[in-house]
Amino acid sequence: MNKIGSTTTMAVLAMVAVSLCAGRTLADDKTDVGNGAKAWATAMMEGKSDEMKAHSIGTAEEVARWEGMSKMIAAFKKLGDAAKAKYGEEGAMISRMFKSPDFSQLQSESRIVTTGDDATITGKDGKVMKLKKDAGEWKVVLSSLNEAGKMDAKQVAAMTDAVSTTADEIKDGKYPTNREAMMALGQKMAAANGGRRPGAPPAK
Protein backbone atom coordinates (compact mmCIF):
# COMPACT_ATOMS: atom_id res chain seq x y z
CA MET A 1 0.00 0.00 0.00
CA ASN A 2 1.19 3.56 -0.63
CA LYS A 3 2.94 4.97 2.44
CA ILE A 4 0.49 7.86 2.57
CA GLY A 5 -2.07 6.94 5.17
CA SER A 6 -0.20 3.88 6.41
CA THR A 7 1.28 5.61 9.47
CA THR A 8 -2.10 6.59 10.85
CA THR A 9 -3.69 3.29 9.89
CA MET A 10 -1.00 1.23 11.61
CA ALA A 11 -1.27 3.38 14.76
CA VAL A 12 -4.98 2.60 14.90
CA LEU A 13 -4.37 -1.10 14.32
CA ALA A 14 -1.74 -1.19 17.06
CA MET A 15 -4.29 -0.06 19.65
CA VAL A 16 -6.90 -2.41 18.22
CA ALA A 17 -4.42 -5.27 18.56
CA VAL A 18 -4.05 -4.61 22.29
CA SER A 19 -7.77 -5.13 22.82
CA LEU A 20 -8.05 -8.10 20.45
CA CYS A 21 -5.24 -9.92 22.24
CA ALA A 22 -6.99 -9.35 25.54
CA GLY A 23 -9.64 -11.86 24.61
CA ARG A 24 -7.04 -14.61 24.86
CA THR A 25 -5.40 -13.58 28.12
CA LEU A 26 -8.15 -13.42 30.71
CA ALA A 27 -8.66 -14.75 34.18
CA ASP A 28 -12.28 -15.57 34.91
CA ASP A 29 -12.90 -12.38 36.93
CA LYS A 30 -11.57 -10.23 34.08
CA THR A 31 -13.53 -11.77 31.25
CA ASP A 32 -15.99 -8.87 31.06
CA VAL A 33 -13.15 -6.36 30.73
CA GLY A 34 -11.64 -8.28 27.84
CA ASN A 35 -15.01 -8.71 26.19
CA GLY A 36 -15.63 -4.98 26.36
CA ALA A 37 -12.29 -4.21 24.73
CA LYS A 38 -12.79 -6.90 22.11
CA ALA A 39 -16.25 -5.57 21.23
CA TRP A 40 -14.77 -2.11 20.66
CA ALA A 41 -11.88 -3.46 18.59
CA THR A 42 -14.10 -5.71 16.47
CA ALA A 43 -16.39 -2.78 15.69
CA MET A 44 -13.36 -0.72 14.65
CA MET A 45 -11.96 -3.47 12.40
CA GLU A 46 -15.34 -4.02 10.77
CA GLY A 47 -15.92 -0.31 10.26
CA LYS A 48 -19.08 -0.32 12.38
CA SER A 49 -18.94 3.18 13.81
CA ASP A 50 -22.26 2.96 15.69
CA GLU A 51 -21.12 -0.14 17.57
CA MET A 52 -17.75 1.45 18.26
CA LYS A 53 -19.49 4.47 19.83
CA ALA A 54 -21.67 2.19 21.96
CA HIS A 55 -18.53 0.67 23.50
CA SER A 56 -16.72 3.97 24.04
CA ILE A 57 -16.46 6.69 26.69
CA GLY A 58 -15.19 10.08 25.63
CA THR A 59 -15.89 13.68 24.75
CA ALA A 60 -17.88 14.53 21.64
CA GLU A 61 -14.62 15.44 19.91
CA GLU A 62 -12.94 12.16 20.83
CA VAL A 63 -15.95 10.12 19.72
CA ALA A 64 -16.06 12.01 16.42
CA ARG A 65 -12.38 11.30 15.78
CA TRP A 66 -12.70 7.58 16.41
CA GLU A 67 -15.94 7.38 14.46
CA GLY A 68 -13.99 8.87 11.58
CA MET A 69 -11.21 6.32 12.08
CA SER A 70 -13.77 3.51 11.98
CA LYS A 71 -15.20 4.81 8.73
CA MET A 72 -11.69 5.12 7.29
CA ILE A 73 -10.97 1.48 8.12
CA ALA A 74 -14.22 0.52 6.38
CA ALA A 75 -13.10 2.50 3.33
CA PHE A 76 -9.73 0.72 3.28
CA LYS A 77 -11.49 -2.65 3.50
CA LYS A 78 -13.67 -1.59 0.55
CA LEU A 79 -10.53 -0.58 -1.35
CA GLY A 80 -8.83 -3.87 -0.53
CA ASP A 81 -11.80 -5.89 -1.77
CA ALA A 82 -11.95 -3.88 -5.01
CA ALA A 83 -8.20 -4.15 -5.65
CA LYS A 84 -8.13 -7.88 -4.97
CA ALA A 85 -11.12 -8.51 -7.23
CA LYS A 86 -9.59 -6.45 -10.05
CA TYR A 87 -5.86 -7.21 -9.79
CA GLY A 88 -5.72 -10.55 -8.02
CA GLU A 89 -2.80 -11.29 -5.71
CA GLU A 90 -1.05 -8.05 -6.66
CA GLY A 91 -3.94 -6.08 -5.25
CA ALA A 92 -4.48 -8.27 -2.18
CA MET A 93 -2.02 -6.56 0.18
CA ILE A 94 -4.56 -4.11 1.60
CA SER A 95 -7.06 -6.91 2.22
CA ARG A 96 -4.42 -8.86 4.14
CA MET A 97 -3.61 -5.81 6.28
CA PHE A 98 -7.23 -5.48 7.41
CA LYS A 99 -7.96 -9.18 7.78
CA SER A 100 -9.20 -10.15 11.24
CA PRO A 101 -6.55 -12.10 13.15
CA ASP A 102 -6.73 -15.81 13.87
CA PHE A 103 -7.48 -15.78 17.59
CA SER A 104 -6.27 -19.38 17.94
CA GLN A 105 -2.74 -18.17 17.14
CA LEU A 106 -2.65 -15.19 19.47
CA GLN A 107 -0.27 -15.54 22.39
CA SER A 108 -1.09 -14.55 25.96
CA GLU A 109 0.73 -11.22 25.78
CA SER A 110 -1.65 -8.76 27.45
CA ARG A 111 -2.05 -7.96 31.14
CA ILE A 112 -5.40 -6.86 32.59
CA VAL A 113 -5.67 -5.01 35.91
CA THR A 114 -8.99 -3.99 37.46
CA THR A 115 -9.57 -1.49 40.27
CA GLY A 116 -13.22 -1.05 41.06
CA ASP A 117 -14.92 0.35 37.97
CA ASP A 118 -11.61 1.07 36.22
CA ALA A 119 -9.38 -1.30 34.27
CA THR A 120 -6.28 -1.27 32.12
CA ILE A 121 -5.07 -3.59 29.40
CA THR A 122 -1.34 -3.47 28.70
CA GLY A 123 0.04 -5.03 25.53
CA LYS A 124 3.43 -6.64 25.07
CA ASP A 125 4.72 -3.40 23.55
CA GLY A 126 3.68 -1.44 26.63
CA LYS A 127 0.70 0.32 25.04
CA VAL A 128 -2.09 0.82 27.54
CA MET A 129 -5.83 0.87 26.93
CA LYS A 130 -8.08 2.08 29.76
CA LEU A 131 -11.66 0.93 30.30
CA LYS A 132 -14.39 2.03 32.65
CA LYS A 133 -17.58 0.28 33.73
CA ASP A 134 -20.60 2.24 32.59
CA ALA A 135 -24.17 1.03 33.13
CA GLY A 136 -22.81 -2.44 33.87
CA GLU A 137 -20.65 -2.64 30.72
CA TRP A 138 -16.92 -2.17 30.28
CA LYS A 139 -16.21 0.54 27.72
CA VAL A 140 -13.00 1.88 26.20
CA VAL A 141 -11.83 5.27 27.49
CA LEU A 142 -10.93 7.06 24.28
CA SER A 143 -8.63 9.56 25.99
CA SER A 144 -6.24 6.67 26.70
CA LEU A 145 -5.78 6.19 22.95
CA ASN A 146 -4.51 9.68 22.13
CA GLU A 147 -1.47 8.47 20.21
CA ALA A 148 -3.65 6.84 17.56
CA GLY A 149 -6.60 9.20 17.63
CA LYS A 150 -5.06 12.66 17.37
CA MET A 151 -5.85 13.34 13.71
CA ASP A 152 -8.23 16.13 12.83
CA ALA A 153 -11.72 14.80 12.06
CA LYS A 154 -11.94 16.79 8.82
CA GLN A 155 -8.60 15.40 7.69
CA VAL A 156 -9.75 11.85 8.39
CA ALA A 157 -13.01 12.47 6.47
CA ALA A 158 -11.06 13.76 3.45
CA MET A 159 -8.76 10.73 3.53
CA THR A 160 -11.73 8.38 3.84
CA ASP A 161 -13.35 9.98 0.80
CA ALA A 162 -10.11 9.60 -1.16
CA VAL A 163 -9.90 5.90 -0.35
CA SER A 164 -13.58 5.23 -1.06
CA THR A 165 -13.47 7.13 -4.35
CA THR A 166 -10.43 5.17 -5.50
CA ALA A 167 -12.23 1.91 -4.67
CA ASP A 168 -15.20 2.98 -6.81
CA GLU A 169 -12.89 3.97 -9.66
CA ILE A 170 -11.19 0.56 -9.53
CA LYS A 171 -14.59 -1.13 -9.75
CA ASP A 172 -15.46 1.07 -12.74
CA GLY A 173 -12.27 -0.01 -14.54
CA LYS A 174 -10.56 3.37 -14.52
CA TYR A 175 -7.13 1.93 -13.65
CA PRO A 176 -5.80 -0.97 -15.78
CA THR A 177 -3.11 -1.89 -13.25
CA ASN A 178 -2.76 -1.99 -9.48
CA ARG A 179 0.23 0.35 -9.69
CA GLU A 180 -1.83 3.00 -11.45
CA ALA A 181 -4.58 2.67 -8.86
CA MET A 182 -2.15 3.04 -5.95
CA MET A 183 -0.48 6.05 -7.58
CA ALA A 184 -3.90 7.67 -7.97
CA LEU A 185 -4.68 6.89 -4.33
CA GLY A 186 -1.40 8.47 -3.26
CA GLN A 187 -2.23 11.65 -5.14
CA LYS A 188 -5.70 11.83 -3.62
CA MET A 189 -4.36 11.20 -0.10
CA ALA A 190 -1.71 13.89 -0.53
CA ALA A 191 -4.38 16.33 -1.64
CA ALA A 192 -6.59 15.36 1.30
CA ASN A 193 -3.71 16.17 3.65
CA GLY A 194 -2.69 19.39 1.98
CA GLY A 195 0.63 17.84 1.00
CA ARG A 196 1.40 16.86 4.64
CA ARG A 197 2.06 13.40 5.97
CA PRO A 198 -1.01 11.92 7.76
CA GLY A 199 -1.25 13.09 11.36
CA ALA A 200 1.03 16.09 10.87
CA PRO A 201 -0.22 19.43 12.21
CA PRO A 202 -1.25 22.17 9.77
CA ALA A 203 1.54 24.45 8.63
CA LYS A 204 1.76 27.73 10.56
N, C-alpha and C positions, 0 to 999 in steps of 0.2 A: 504494500500500500504506500502511496505517496507519504513522505514524512510530514507534510502539512496535516495537522489534525491528530497525528498519532501520539504526540506528547500528552495532550489532554485526554485522549481516549484511554491510553495506558494508565494514566493516573486514576481515572475513574475505575478501571478494571482492577487495579491494585487494591482499592478499598473494597470493591465487591468481593474480591477473592478472600479477604479476611473473613467476611461474614459467611461466605459459602463454605469455607473450611470449618467454620465453627460447628456446622451440623454433624461433623464426624468426630468431634472432640469433647463430647459432653458427659458430665456426670449426671445422674438422674435428676438431681435438684436444680440443674442448670439447663435442662432441656428446653424450657420455655424461652429462655434468653436466646439460645441458639436458633430456635424456630423463628423468633421475631426477626433476628438478623438475616436469616436465610430467606424469609418472606420478602424483606426489603430488597435483598440482592437479586432474587429471582425476578421480581418486578422490574428492576433496573435492566437486567440482562434481556428481558423479553420486551422492553420498551413500553411497559404498561404503567404510564405515569400516574393514573388514578390510584392504582394499587400501591405504588411507591409512596404517594402522599399519605395514604391510609396507614402506612407503617412508619411514618416519620414524625418527628417533633422538631419544630424550628420556626423562625420568623417567616413572614410572608416572602421576604426577599430570598431567604435560604431555600424555601420550598420551591419558589419560582426557578431558581438556578438548577436545582436537582430535577425538577420536572423537565426543564430544557435538556439536561443531560440525558434523561431517559428517552426523550424524543429523538435526540441525536443518535443514541445507540440503535433505536428502531430504524432510523434512516440508514445507518451503516449496514444493518442486517439486510435491509431492502436492497442496498447497493450490492452487497455480497451475493445475494441470491440472483440478482440480474446479471452480474458479471460471470458467475459460475455457469448459469444457463446459456449465456452467449459465447463465452470463451473457453469453457471447459476448465481443465486443471489450472491453466494459466490465470484464470480469473477467480480461482477458489480461495486465494489467500485471505481475503477479508472474511469470507464465511468461516474459515477455520479460526480466525481470531475471535469471533463472537460466538463460537460454538460453546454450549454449556458443558462444563467439565464432567468427567466420569467420576461420580462421587466414590465409587468403589476403589479408586486409585489414590484418593486424597489421603495424605498422611495426617496423623494427629499432631498438628503443628500450632494450634491456637490455644490460648489460655483464657478461661473465662473466670471473672471474679465478680461476685455480687455483694452489694452492701445495701440492705433494705430494698428500696425501689430503684436503685441505681446499679448499673453493671458495666463492665468493660470487657471487650474482647481484644486480645493482643495477638497479632500474627507473628510468624517466625521472623519477619523483617522488622519487628518492633512497632509497626503501625497499630494505632489504637482506635477502636470504634467504641463509642459510648452509647448505651441504651438506657431508657428510663421506662418504668412501668406506668402506663396511662390507661385508666379505665380497665384495669385487669390484663392489659396486653403490653408486651415489651416492644418498644418502638425505638428506632435509631435516632439519636440526637445529631441533627445535621451539622451543628456547629463543631462537632468533633471531626468532621471530614473536610475542614477548610482547605487543606492542601489540594484536594481534587475538585473542590467546588467553588473556586474563586473566580471563574470566568464571568464576564458580564453576560447577563441573560440575552441581551440583544445580539451580542456577538455569537453566542451559541445558536440562537434562532437563525442567524444568517448562514452559519456553517451547516446547520441541519438542512436548510433549503438548498444549499449547494449540493449536498450529498444526495438528497432526494431527487433533485432535478437531473443530476447525472445518471441516477438509476433509471429514471423514465426515458432519458435519451438513449441509454444502452438498449432498453427494451424496444425502442422505436427504430433501432438499427442505425443510429447516427454515427457510431464509431465502429469501423471495421475491425479494429484490433483492441486488445486490452490495454496496450501501451497508450494508444490515442485516448482512450477513455480516462485512464489515470492522469494523463497530462492535462486533459480538460478539467478533471476534478481539481487538480492542483491549482490551476488558474482561477477556478471559481472560489476555492478556499482562500487563496491569497487575497482575492478581491473582497471576500467576506470579512477578512481580518485587516483590511486596509493596508496590506503589505506586511503586517507584523506576524510574528510567529504566534500560534494559538496560546492564549493565556497571558501574553505580554500586555502591559498597561498601555493606554493610548499615549502617543507622543505628546510632549508638552510644548 
